[in-house]
Amino acid sequence: MSVRRFLGANSREAMRQVREALGDEALILANRQTGQGVEILAMAESAVAASSESSPVPPVSPVAPPATTSAVQPSPRDDSSQAFAAMSAQLLEEMRDMRELLARERSRPASTDS
């Protein structure tokens, strides 16, 4: 795999250089703004295909079973988490009430003011 570096005044210029050198199917690996403009690291797609065919993936070794751990005891809830839970329950109840009110309003026939 040969990664090539392209430097242009802007991204459009750098991409033009990539297309000229590697073609439309080039793979862009990285790009960044530099003091001189935009730098693009790219490689030809054919180089990726050739390298993946030549280097087979090694076989996967089995994973060891997880170590036995003692049961984790939940920590007691403090006052702030209890207050938060109470507030959340209250907000949920208010939302249910609003939904019921909206459903009743929608099911009621529209009044006509003439």
Secondary structure, DSSP 8 states (H G I E B T S, - for coil): ---EEEEESSHHHHHHHHHHHH-TT-EEEEEEEETTEEEEEEE-HHHHHHHHHHS-----------------------HHHHHHHHHHHHHHHHHHHHHHHHHHHHHS------
